[in-house]
Amino acid sequence: ILATGICEGAVTTRVVHWGDPLILVGISAGVSALLAASIPLIYGRGRVLRPLELITNRSALMFSLVWLVMTFFTGASQYISNTFVPGTQIAWEAHLGGFFAGLIIFYLLEAARSNSLKPTLH
């Protein structure tokens, strides 16, 4: 999930900044992927939340919304003023790409795991 998050962060940043000679991507995209992948486990209370439960579970939804708002604020603040982190840029687009990649990959891996655990007749 970590490597996929980093790769998806790079793709997202490349799409947003198409034509720029240099893009920023760091481990934070992978951390965002791991954070997103942990949400169904943390808020499932002993079981994995199904994808639609991410919206109906108030705690999971609030955590995700706060994280998304903070990420957008980070991106907006560097465009509004240069006082957030002078002389640097934060690849907030990579954080978003990593976050959504983490959720998608988690559920794909969970589906594969669930399918492999089904009992078979011998």
RANORQUI-V768320 format. One record per helix or strand of 3 or more residues. SS is the DSSP state (helix for helix, strand for strand). FROM is the first residue (numbers start at 1). TO is the last residue. Records with the same first field share a line. If there is no record, write none. Layout:
SS = FROM-TO / FROM-TO
This chain:
helix = 2-16 / 27-42 / 53-56 / 58-80 / 92-116
